[in-house]
Every structure is written in structure tokens, then in C-alpha cells.
Amino acid sequence: MNKPQSFFHLHLISDATGETLLAAGRAASAQYKDARAIEHIYPLIRTEKQVAKVFEDIEEEPGIILYT
């Protein structure tokens, strides 16, 4: 019997492309072998309106937030 897969939401917020942040997030999530990260990537976030939209999305699926 397979045990249920555990997961967590990983929200990556960047004011640029987010490539470095994505690499760091994947390196961090690799430390948790029994859980899978569901990545939510938000690149080019530069205005208050964009930040507000990101926070709305995060409220729907709470999790770890990394940002640059």
C-alpha cells in the first residue's frame, strides 16, 4: 500500500525573472524528501497592485514564502 504523498506550497516572489530564487527554493525543498513542493512562481512583481494579487493567491493556498 502506498502512503499518501505529503506536499507543501512554496511561493516564490521576485521583482526580476526569479531564476536564482527558483534554484534556491528547489535546493531548500530538496531537504524534505518525504514532501513535495508545489511551486507558485511570481516573477516581475514590481507594483503594490501586483503584490496585493500575489497575497490574494497565497491566502487561497498558504505555504512558505521566499522573495527577492
mmCIF file of the N, C-alpha and C atoms, coordinates in Angstrom:
data_MODEL
# 
_entry.id   MODEL 
# 
loop_
_atom_site.group_PDB 
_atom_site.id 
_atom_site.type_symbol 
_atom_site.label_atom_id 
_atom_site.label_alt_id 
_atom_site.label_comp_id 
_atom_site.label_asym_id 
_atom_site.label_entity_id 
_atom_site.label_seq_id 
_atom_site.pdbx_PDB_ins_code 
_atom_site.Cartn_x 
_atom_site.Cartn_y 
_atom_site.Cartn_z 
_atom_site.occupancy 
_atom_site.B_iso_or_equiv 
_atom_site.pdbx_formal_charge 
_atom_site.auth_seq_id 
_atom_site.auth_comp_id 
_atom_site.auth_asym_id 
_atom_site.auth_atom_id 
_atom_site.pdbx_PDB_model_num 
ATOM 1   N N  . MET A 1 1  ? 0.846  -1.176 0.000   1.00 0.00 ? 1  MET A N  1 
ATOM 2   C CA . MET A 1 1  ? 0.000  0.000  0.000   1.00 0.00 ? 1  MET A CA 1 
ATOM 3   C C  . MET A 1 1  ? 0.894  1.244  0.000   1.00 0.00 ? 1  MET A C  1 
ATOM 4   N N  . ASN A 1 2  ? 0.581  2.182  -0.823  1.00 0.00 ? 2  ASN A N  1 
ATOM 5   C CA . ASN A 1 2  ? 1.336  3.435  -0.888  1.00 0.00 ? 2  ASN A CA 1 
ATOM 6   C C  . ASN A 1 2  ? 0.869  4.383  0.195   1.00 0.00 ? 2  ASN A C  1 
ATOM 7   N N  . LYS A 1 3  ? 1.839  5.035  0.837   1.00 0.00 ? 3  LYS A N  1 
ATOM 8   C CA . LYS A 1 3  ? 1.428  6.036  1.823   1.00 0.00 ? 3  LYS A CA 1 
ATOM 9   C C  . LYS A 1 3  ? 1.070  7.324  1.090   1.00 0.00 ? 3  LYS A C  1 
ATOM 10  N N  . PRO A 1 4  ? 0.142  8.099  1.619   1.00 0.00 ? 4  PRO A N  1 
ATOM 11  C CA . PRO A 1 4  ? -0.260 9.337  0.946   1.00 0.00 ? 4  PRO A CA 1 
ATOM 12  C C  . PRO A 1 4  ? 0.929  10.285 0.813   1.00 0.00 ? 4  PRO A C  1 
ATOM 13  N N  . GLN A 1 5  ? 1.004  10.926 -0.322  1.00 0.00 ? 5  GLN A N  1 
ATOM 14  C CA . GLN A 1 5  ? 2.105  11.856 -0.549  1.00 0.00 ? 5  GLN A CA 1 
ATOM 15  C C  . GLN A 1 5  ? 1.841  13.163 0.177   1.00 0.00 ? 5  GLN A C  1 
ATOM 16  N N  . SER A 1 6  ? 2.842  13.621 0.854   1.00 0.00 ? 6  SER A N  1 
ATOM 17  C CA . SER A 1 6  ? 2.747  14.875 1.584   1.00 0.00 ? 6  SER A CA 1 
ATOM 18  C C  . SER A 1 6  ? 3.289  15.990 0.685   1.00 0.00 ? 6  SER A C  1 
ATOM 19  N N  . PHE A 1 7  ? 2.721  17.162 0.816   1.00 0.00 ? 7  PHE A N  1 
ATOM 20  C CA . PHE A 1 7  ? 3.164  18.281 -0.009  1.00 0.00 ? 7  PHE A CA 1 
ATOM 21  C C  . PHE A 1 7  ? 3.049  19.579 0.771   1.00 0.00 ? 7  PHE A C  1 
ATOM 22  N N  . PHE A 1 8  ? 3.701  20.603 0.245   1.00 0.00 ? 8  PHE A N  1 
ATOM 23  C CA . PHE A 1 8  ? 3.581  21.950 0.790   1.00 0.00 ? 8  PHE A CA 1 
ATOM 24  C C  . PHE A 1 8  ? 3.654  22.938 -0.362  1.00 0.00 ? 8  PHE A C  1 
ATOM 25  N N  . HIS A 1 9  ? 3.072  24.106 -0.150  1.00 0.00 ? 9  HIS A N  1 
ATOM 26  C CA . HIS A 1 9  ? 3.094  25.155 -1.162  1.00 0.00 ? 9  HIS A CA 1 
ATOM 27  C C  . HIS A 1 9  ? 4.315  26.032 -0.931  1.00 0.00 ? 9  HIS A C  1 
ATOM 28  N N  . LEU A 1 10 ? 5.047  26.298 -2.006  1.00 0.00 ? 10 LEU A N  1 
ATOM 29  C CA . LEU A 1 10 ? 6.236  27.138 -1.963  1.00 0.00 ? 10 LEU A CA 1 
ATOM 30  C C  . LEU A 1 10 ? 5.997  28.315 -2.903  1.00 0.00 ? 10 LEU A C  1 
ATOM 31  N N  . HIS A 1 11 ? 5.850  29.496 -2.329  1.00 0.00 ? 11 HIS A N  1 
ATOM 32  C CA . HIS A 1 11 ? 5.570  30.709 -3.098  1.00 0.00 ? 11 HIS A CA 1 
ATOM 33  C C  . HIS A 1 11 ? 6.870  31.483 -3.296  1.00 0.00 ? 11 HIS A C  1 
ATOM 34  N N  . LEU A 1 12 ? 7.233  31.711 -4.551  1.00 0.00 ? 12 LEU A N  1 
ATOM 35  C CA . LEU A 1 12 ? 8.483  32.376 -4.900  1.00 0.00 ? 12 LEU A CA 1 
ATOM 36  C C  . LEU A 1 12 ? 8.159  33.704 -5.576  1.00 0.00 ? 12 LEU A C  1 
ATOM 37  N N  . ILE A 1 13 ? 8.492  34.804 -4.909  1.00 0.00 ? 13 ILE A N  1 
ATOM 38  C CA . ILE A 1 13 ? 8.126  36.141 -5.382  1.00 0.00 ? 13 ILE A CA 1 
ATOM 39  C C  . ILE A 1 13 ? 9.394  36.903 -5.735  1.00 0.00 ? 13 ILE A C  1 
ATOM 40  N N  . SER A 1 14 ? 9.457  37.426 -6.961  1.00 0.00 ? 14 SER A N  1 
ATOM 41  C CA . SER A 1 14 ? 10.657 38.134 -7.402  1.00 0.00 ? 14 SER A CA 1 
ATOM 42  C C  . SER A 1 14 ? 10.293 39.381 -8.192  1.00 0.00 ? 14 SER A C  1 
ATOM 43  N N  . ASP A 1 15 ? 11.150 40.392 -8.075  1.00 0.00 ? 15 ASP A N  1 
ATOM 44  C CA . ASP A 1 15 ? 10.958 41.598 -8.880  1.00 0.00 ? 15 ASP A CA 1 
ATOM 45  C C  . ASP A 1 15 ? 11.668 41.476 -10.232 1.00 0.00 ? 15 ASP A C  1 
ATOM 46  N N  . ALA A 1 16 ? 12.334 40.349 -10.459 1.00 0.00 ? 16 ALA A N  1 
ATOM 47  C CA . ALA A 1 16 ? 13.004 40.087 -11.738 1.00 0.00 ? 16 ALA A CA 1 
ATOM 48  C C  . ALA A 1 16 ? 12.496 38.738 -12.262 1.00 0.00 ? 16 ALA A C  1 
ATOM 49  N N  . THR A 1 17 ? 13.353 37.999 -12.958 1.00 0.00 ? 17 THR A N  1 
ATOM 50  C CA . THR A 1 17 ? 12.892 36.742 -13.556 1.00 0.00 ? 17 THR A CA 1 
ATOM 51  C C  . THR A 1 17 ? 12.657 35.641 -12.536 1.00 0.00 ? 17 THR A C  1 
ATOM 52  N N  . GLY A 1 18 ? 13.363 35.697 -11.411 1.00 0.00 ? 18 GLY A N  1 
ATOM 53  C CA . GLY A 1 18 ? 13.174 34.710 -10.362 1.00 0.00 ? 18 GLY A CA 1 
ATOM 54  C C  . GLY A 1 18 ? 13.978 33.437 -10.530 1.00 0.00 ? 18 GLY A C  1 
ATOM 55  N N  . GLU A 1 19 ? 14.906 33.404 -11.487 1.00 0.00 ? 19 GLU A N  1 
ATOM 56  C CA . GLU A 1 19 ? 15.672 32.181 -11.730 1.00 0.00 ? 19 GLU A CA 1 
ATOM 57  C C  . GLU A 1 19 ? 16.524 31.783 -10.526 1.00 0.00 ? 19 GLU A C  1 
ATOM 58  N N  . THR A 1 20 ? 17.219 32.743 -9.927  1.00 0.00 ? 20 THR A N  1 
ATOM 59  C CA . THR A 1 20 ? 18.048 32.443 -8.757  1.00 0.00 ? 20 THR A CA 1 
ATOM 60  C C  . THR A 1 20 ? 17.174 32.007 -7.590  1.00 0.00 ? 20 THR A C  1 
ATOM 61  N N  . LEU A 1 21 ? 16.070 32.687 -7.400  1.00 0.00 ? 21 LEU A N  1 
ATOM 62  C CA . LEU A 1 21 ? 15.140 32.342 -6.324  1.00 0.00 ? 21 LEU A CA 1 
ATOM 63  C C  . LEU A 1 21 ? 14.582 30.933 -6.524  1.00 0.00 ? 21 LEU A C  1 
ATOM 64  N N  . LEU A 1 22 ? 14.261 30.580 -7.747  1.00 0.00 ? 22 LEU A N  1 
ATOM 65  C CA . LEU A 1 22 ? 13.744 29.247 -8.045  1.00 0.00 ? 22 LEU A CA 1 
ATOM 66  C C  . LEU A 1 22 ? 14.782 28.183 -7.698  1.00 0.00 ? 22 LEU A C  1 
ATOM 67  N N  . ALA A 1 23 ? 16.035 28.432 -8.056  1.00 0.00 ? 23 ALA A N  1 
ATOM 68  C CA . ALA A 1 23 ? 17.102 27.479 -7.736  1.00 0.00 ? 23 ALA A CA 1 
ATOM 69  C C  . ALA A 1 23 ? 17.262 27.332 -6.224  1.00 0.00 ? 23 ALA A C  1 
ATOM 70  N N  . ALA A 1 24 ? 17.223 28.444 -5.502  1.00 0.00 ? 24 ALA A N  1 
ATOM 71  C CA . ALA A 1 24 ? 17.351 28.402 -4.042  1.00 0.00 ? 24 ALA A CA 1 
ATOM 72  C C  . ALA A 1 24 ? 16.158 27.681 -3.414  1.00 0.00 ? 24 ALA A C  1 
ATOM 73  N N  . GLY A 1 25 ? 14.962 27.960 -3.918  1.00 0.00 ? 25 GLY A N  1 
ATOM 74  C CA . GLY A 1 25 ? 13.765 27.305 -3.402  1.00 0.00 ? 25 GLY A CA 1 
ATOM 75  C C  . GLY A 1 25 ? 13.792 25.804 -3.625  1.00 0.00 ? 25 GLY A C  1 
ATOM 76  N N  . ARG A 1 26 ? 14.258 25.387 -4.788  1.00 0.00 ? 26 ARG A N  1 
ATOM 77  C CA . ARG A 1 26 ? 14.344 23.954 -5.074  1.00 0.00 ? 26 ARG A CA 1 
ATOM 78  C C  . ARG A 1 26 ? 15.410 23.282 -4.217  1.00 0.00 ? 26 ARG A C  1 
ATOM 79  N N  . ALA A 1 27 ? 16.513 23.986 -3.989  1.00 0.00 ? 27 ALA A N  1 
ATOM 80  C CA . ALA A 1 27 ? 17.557 23.431 -3.121  1.00 0.00 ? 27 ALA A CA 1 
ATOM 81  C C  . ALA A 1 27 ? 17.032 23.258 -1.698  1.00 0.00 ? 27 ALA A C  1 
ATOM 82  N N  . ALA A 1 28 ? 16.286 24.235 -1.221  1.00 0.00 ? 28 ALA A N  1 
ATOM 83  C CA . ALA A 1 28 ? 15.728 24.149 0.132   1.00 0.00 ? 28 ALA A CA 1 
ATOM 84  C C  . ALA A 1 28 ? 14.681 23.037 0.222   1.00 0.00 ? 28 ALA A C  1 
ATOM 85  N N  . SER A 1 29 ? 13.804 22.954 -0.763  1.00 0.00 ? 29 SER A N  1 
ATOM 86  C CA . SER A 1 29 ? 12.741 21.947 -0.697  1.00 0.00 ? 29 SER A CA 1 
ATOM 87  C C  . SER A 1 29 ? 13.286 20.533 -0.881  1.00 0.00 ? 29 SER A C  1 
ATOM 88  N N  . ALA A 1 30 ? 14.452 20.390 -1.504  1.00 0.00 ? 30 ALA A N  1 
ATOM 89  C CA . ALA A 1 30 ? 15.057 19.067 -1.672  1.00 0.00 ? 30 ALA A CA 1 
ATOM 90  C C  . ALA A 1 30 ? 15.458 18.451 -0.337  1.00 0.00 ? 30 ALA A C  1 
ATOM 91  N N  . GLN A 1 31 ? 15.578 19.262 0.694   1.00 0.00 ? 31 GLN A N  1 
ATOM 92  C CA . GLN A 1 31 ? 15.936 18.766 2.021   1.00 0.00 ? 31 GLN A CA 1 
ATOM 93  C C  . GLN A 1 31 ? 14.795 17.973 2.661   1.00 0.00 ? 31 GLN A C  1 
ATOM 94  N N  . TYR A 1 32 ? 13.594 18.099 2.125   1.00 0.00 ? 32 TYR A N  1 
ATOM 95  C CA . TYR A 1 32 ? 12.419 17.422 2.669   1.00 0.00 ? 32 TYR A CA 1 
ATOM 96  C C  . TYR A 1 32 ? 12.016 16.295 1.725   1.00 0.00 ? 32 TYR A C  1 
ATOM 97  N N  . LYS A 1 33 ? 12.656 15.161 1.882   1.00 0.00 ? 33 LYS A N  1 
ATOM 98  C CA . LYS A 1 33 ? 12.474 14.053 0.945   1.00 0.00 ? 33 LYS A CA 1 
ATOM 99  C C  . LYS A 1 33 ? 11.082 13.419 1.018   1.00 0.00 ? 33 LYS A C  1 
ATOM 100 N N  . ASP A 1 34 ? 10.411 13.569 2.145   1.00 0.00 ? 34 ASP A N  1 
ATOM 101 C CA . ASP A 1 34 ? 9.088  12.959 2.297   1.00 0.00 ? 34 ASP A CA 1 
ATOM 102 C C  . ASP A 1 34 ? 7.953  13.876 1.869   1.00 0.00 ? 34 ASP A C  1 
ATOM 103 N N  . ALA A 1 35 ? 8.289  15.058 1.384   1.00 0.00 ? 35 ALA A N  1 
ATOM 104 C CA . ALA A 1 35 ? 7.255  16.011 0.967   1.00 0.00 ? 35 ALA A CA 1 
ATOM 105 C C  . ALA A 1 35 ? 7.624  16.600 -0.390  1.00 0.00 ? 35 ALA A C  1 
ATOM 106 N N  . ARG A 1 36 ? 6.607  16.922 -1.150  1.00 0.00 ? 36 ARG A N  1 
ATOM 107 C CA . ARG A 1 36 ? 6.805  17.505 -2.476  1.00 0.00 ? 36 ARG A CA 1 
ATOM 108 C C  . ARG A 1 36 ? 6.363  18.959 -2.443  1.00 0.00 ? 36 ARG A C  1 
ATOM 109 N N  . ALA A 1 37 ? 7.179  19.827 -3.019  1.00 0.00 ? 37 ALA A N  1 
ATOM 110 C CA . ALA A 1 37 ? 6.833  21.250 -3.082  1.00 0.00 ? 37 ALA A CA 1 
ATOM 111 C C  . ALA A 1 37 ? 5.959  21.514 -4.305  1.00 0.00 ? 37 ALA A C  1 
ATOM 112 N N  . ILE A 1 38 ? 4.873  22.216 -4.085  1.00 0.00 ? 38 ILE A N  1 
ATOM 113 C CA . ILE A 1 38 ? 4.070  22.729 -5.190  1.00 0.00 ? 38 ILE A CA 1 
ATOM 114 C C  . ILE A 1 38 ? 4.499  24.179 -5.359  1.00 0.00 ? 38 ILE A C  1 
ATOM 115 N N  . GLU A 1 39 ? 5.194  24.455 -6.451  1.00 0.00 ? 39 GLU A N  1 
ATOM 116 C CA . GLU A 1 39 ? 5.787  25.779 -6.658  1.00 0.00 ? 39 GLU A CA 1 
ATOM 117 C C  . GLU A 1 39 ? 4.791  26.753 -7.276  1.00 0.00 ? 39 GLU A C  1 
ATOM 118 N N  . HIS A 1 40 ? 4.735  27.918 -6.681  1.00 0.00 ? 40 HIS A N  1 
ATOM 119 C CA . HIS A 1 40 ? 3.952  29.031 -7.217  1.00 0.00 ? 40 HIS A CA 1 
ATOM 120 C C  . HIS A 1 40 ? 4.965  30.147 -7.481  1.00 0.00 ? 40 HIS A C  1 
ATOM 121 N N  . ILE A 1 41 ? 5.196  30.453 -8.736  1.00 0.00 ? 41 ILE A N  1 
ATOM 122 C CA . ILE A 1 41 ? 6.251  31.401 -9.100  1.00 0.00 ? 41 ILE A CA 1 
ATOM 123 C C  . ILE A 1 41 ? 5.610  32.706 -9.572  1.00 0.00 ? 41 ILE A C  1 
ATOM 124 N N  . TYR A 1 42 ? 6.058  33.801 -8.970  1.00 0.00 ? 42 TYR A N  1 
ATOM 125 C CA . TYR A 1 42 ? 5.536  35.132 -9.293  1.00 0.00 ? 42 TYR A CA 1 
ATOM 126 C C  . TYR A 1 42 ? 6.704  36.026 -9.717  1.00 0.00 ? 42 TYR A C  1 
ATOM 127 N N  . PRO A 1 43 ? 7.061  36.037 -11.007 1.00 0.00 ? 43 PRO A N  1 
ATOM 128 C CA . PRO A 1 43 ? 8.161  36.891 -11.460 1.00 0.00 ? 43 PRO A CA 1 
ATOM 129 C C  . PRO A 1 43 ? 7.671  38.301 -11.794 1.00 0.00 ? 43 PRO A C  1 
ATOM 130 N N  . LEU A 1 44 ? 8.604  39.219 -11.842 1.00 0.00 ? 44 LEU A N  1 
ATOM 131 C CA . LEU A 1 44 ? 8.354  40.606 -12.277 1.00 0.00 ? 44 LEU A CA 1 
ATOM 132 C C  . LEU A 1 44 ? 7.279  41.303 -11.440 1.00 0.00 ? 44 LEU A C  1 
ATOM 133 N N  . ILE A 1 45 ? 7.296  41.079 -10.139 1.00 0.00 ? 45 ILE A N  1 
ATOM 134 C CA . ILE A 1 45 ? 6.348  41.733 -9.229  1.00 0.00 ? 45 ILE A CA 1 
ATOM 135 C C  . ILE A 1 45 ? 6.972  43.058 -8.798  1.00 0.00 ? 45 ILE A C  1 
ATOM 136 N N  . ARG A 1 46 ? 6.385  44.163 -9.253  1.00 0.00 ? 46 ARG A N  1 
ATOM 137 C CA . ARG A 1 46 ? 7.009  45.471 -9.029  1.00 0.00 ? 46 ARG A CA 1 
ATOM 138 C C  . ARG A 1 46 ? 6.061  46.544 -8.515  1.00 0.00 ? 46 ARG A C  1 
ATOM 139 N N  . THR A 1 47 ? 4.772  46.292 -8.503  1.00 0.00 ? 47 THR A N  1 
ATOM 140 C CA . THR A 1 47 ? 3.835  47.327 -8.060  1.00 0.00 ? 47 THR A CA 1 
ATOM 141 C C  . THR A 1 47 ? 3.032  46.826 -6.857  1.00 0.00 ? 47 THR A C  1 
ATOM 142 N N  . GLU A 1 48 ? 2.459  47.772 -6.128  1.00 0.00 ? 48 GLU A N  1 
ATOM 143 C CA . GLU A 1 48 ? 1.625  47.402 -4.979  1.00 0.00 ? 48 GLU A CA 1 
ATOM 144 C C  . GLU A 1 48 ? 0.419  46.577 -5.419  1.00 0.00 ? 48 GLU A C  1 
ATOM 145 N N  . LYS A 1 49 ? -0.124 46.891 -6.575  1.00 0.00 ? 49 LYS A N  1 
ATOM 146 C CA . LYS A 1 49 ? -1.270 46.139 -7.094  1.00 0.00 ? 49 LYS A CA 1 
ATOM 147 C C  . LYS A 1 49 ? -0.879 44.681 -7.365  1.00 0.00 ? 49 LYS A C  1 
ATOM 148 N N  . GLN A 1 50 ? 0.305  44.477 -7.928  1.00 0.00 ? 50 GLN A N  1 
ATOM 149 C CA . GLN A 1 50 ? 0.777  43.120 -8.179  1.00 0.00 ? 50 GLN A CA 1 
ATOM 150 C C  . GLN A 1 50 ? 0.993  42.365 -6.866  1.00 0.00 ? 50 GLN A C  1 
ATOM 151 N N  . VAL A 1 51 ? 1.566  43.046 -5.878  1.00 0.00 ? 51 VAL A N  1 
ATOM 152 C CA . VAL A 1 51 ? 1.796  42.421 -4.573  1.00 0.00 ? 51 VAL A CA 1 
ATOM 153 C C  . VAL A 1 51 ? 0.463  42.019 -3.941  1.00 0.00 ? 51 VAL A C  1 
ATOM 154 N N  . ALA A 1 52 ? -0.532 42.880 -4.033  1.00 0.00 ? 52 ALA A N  1 
ATOM 155 C CA . ALA A 1 52 ? -1.852 42.573 -3.473  1.00 0.00 ? 52 ALA A CA 1 
ATOM 156 C C  . ALA A 1 52 ? -2.434 41.315 -4.117  1.00 0.00 ? 52 ALA A C  1 
ATOM 157 N N  . LYS A 1 53 ? -2.285 41.176 -5.426  1.00 0.00 ? 53 LYS A N  1 
ATOM 158 C CA . LYS A 1 53 ? -2.791 39.998 -6.136  1.00 0.00 ? 53 LYS A CA 1 
ATOM 159 C C  . LYS A 1 53 ? -2.053 38.736 -5.685  1.00 0.00 ? 53 LYS A C  1 
ATOM 160 N N  . VAL A 1 54 ? -0.743 38.851 -5.515  1.00 0.00 ? 54 VAL A N  1 
ATOM 161 C CA . VAL A 1 54 ? 0.043  37.710 -5.040  1.00 0.00 ? 54 VAL A CA 1 
ATOM 162 C C  . VAL A 1 54 ? -0.450 37.273 -3.663  1.00 0.00 ? 54 VAL A C  1 
ATOM 163 N N  . PHE A 1 55 ? -0.668 38.235 -2.758  1.00 0.00 ? 55 PHE A N  1 
ATOM 164 C CA . PHE A 1 55 ? -1.142 37.898 -1.415  1.00 0.00 ? 55 PHE A CA 1 
ATOM 165 C C  . PHE A 1 55 ? -2.519 37.248 -1.451  1.00 0.00 ? 55 PHE A C  1 
ATOM 166 N N  . GLU A 1 56 ? -3.365 37.664 -2.366  1.00 0.00 ? 56 GLU A N  1 
ATOM 167 C CA . GLU A 1 56 ? -4.674 37.011 -2.517  1.00 0.00 ? 56 GLU A CA 1 
ATOM 168 C C  . GLU A 1 56 ? -4.490 35.543 -2.897  1.00 0.00 ? 56 GLU A C  1 
ATOM 169 N N  . ASP A 1 57 ? -3.573 35.299 -3.832  1.00 0.00 ? 57 ASP A N  1 
ATOM 170 C CA . ASP A 1 57 ? -3.303 33.921 -4.251  1.00 0.00 ? 57 ASP A CA 1 
ATOM 171 C C  . ASP A 1 57 ? -2.754 33.089 -3.094  1.00 0.00 ? 57 ASP A C  1 
ATOM 172 N N  . ILE A 1 58 ? -1.859 33.687 -2.311  1.00 0.00 ? 58 ILE A N  1 
ATOM 173 C CA . ILE A 1 58 ? -1.250 32.970 -1.192  1.00 0.00 ? 58 ILE A CA 1 
ATOM 174 C C  . ILE A 1 58 ? -2.295 32.644 -0.124  1.00 0.00 ? 58 ILE A C  1 
ATOM 175 N N  . GLU A 1 59 ? -3.245 33.530 0.097   1.00 0.00 ? 59 GLU A N  1 
ATOM 176 C CA . GLU A 1 59 ? -4.306 33.256 1.076   1.00 0.00 ? 59 GLU A CA 1 
ATOM 177 C C  . GLU A 1 59 ? -5.112 32.019 0.691   1.00 0.00 ? 59 GLU A C  1 
ATOM 178 N N  . GLU A 1 60 ? -5.260 31.773 -0.609  1.00 0.00 ? 60 GLU A N  1 
ATOM 179 C CA . GLU A 1 60 ? -6.017 30.611 -1.076  1.00 0.00 ? 60 GLU A CA 1 
ATOM 180 C C  . GLU A 1 60 ? -5.249 29.310 -0.867  1.00 0.00 ? 60 GLU A C  1 
ATOM 181 N N  . GLU A 1 61 ? -3.918 29.370 -0.962  1.00 0.00 ? 61 GLU A N  1 
ATOM 182 C CA . GLU A 1 61 ? -3.077 28.189 -0.777  1.00 0.00 ? 61 GLU A CA 1 
ATOM 183 C C  . GLU A 1 61 ? -1.863 28.577 0.057   1.00 0.00 ? 61 GLU A C  1 
ATOM 184 N N  . PRO A 1 62 ? -2.028 28.680 1.366   1.00 0.00 ? 62 PRO A N  1 
ATOM 185 C CA . PRO A 1 62 ? -0.938 29.135 2.238   1.00 0.00 ? 62 PRO A CA 1 
ATOM 186 C C  . PRO A 1 62 ? 0.274  28.204 2.173   1.00 0.00 ? 62 PRO A C  1 
ATOM 187 N N  . GLY A 1 63 ? 1.422  28.792 2.409   1.00 0.00 ? 63 GLY A N  1 
ATOM 188 C CA . GLY A 1 63 ? 2.642  27.998 2.424   1.00 0.00 ? 63 GLY A CA 1 
ATOM 189 C C  . GLY A 1 63 ? 3.849  28.866 2.706   1.00 0.00 ? 63 GLY A C  1 
ATOM 190 N N  . ILE A 1 64 ? 4.992  28.327 2.391   1.00 0.00 ? 64 ILE A N  1 
ATOM 191 C CA . ILE A 1 64 ? 6.265  29.013 2.596   1.00 0.00 ? 64 ILE A CA 1 
ATOM 192 C C  . ILE A 1 64 ? 6.425  30.085 1.527   1.00 0.00 ? 64 ILE A C  1 
ATOM 193 N N  . ILE A 1 65 ? 6.932  31.253 1.938   1.00 0.00 ? 65 ILE A N  1 
ATOM 194 C CA . ILE A 1 65 ? 7.149  32.363 1.010   1.00 0.00 ? 65 ILE A CA 1 
ATOM 195 C C  . ILE A 1 65 ? 8.630  32.704 0.992   1.00 0.00 ? 65 ILE A C  1 
ATOM 196 N N  . LEU A 1 66 ? 9.215  32.721 -0.195  1.00 0.00 ? 66 LEU A N  1 
ATOM 197 C CA . LEU A 1 66 ? 10.572 33.219 -0.402  1.00 0.00 ? 66 LEU A CA 1 
ATOM 198 C C  . LEU A 1 66 ? 10.477 34.381 -1.374  1.00 0.00 ? 66 LEU A C  1 
ATOM 199 N N  . TYR A 1 67 ? 11.272 35.425 -1.142  1.00 0.00 ? 67 TYR A N  1 
ATOM 200 C CA . TYR A 1 67 ? 11.193 36.583 -2.028  1.00 0.00 ? 67 TYR A CA 1 
ATOM 201 C C  . TYR A 1 67 ? 12.554 37.235 -2.197  1.00 0.00 ? 67 TYR A C  1 
ATOM 202 N N  . THR A 1 68 ? 12.697 37.935 -3.308  1.00 0.00 ? 68 THR A N  1 
ATOM 203 C CA . THR A 1 68 ? 13.904 38.737 -3.555  1.00 0.00 ? 68 THR A CA 1 
ATOM 204 C C  . THR A 1 68 ? 13.484 40.118 -3.979  1.00 0.00 ? 68 THR A C  1 
# 
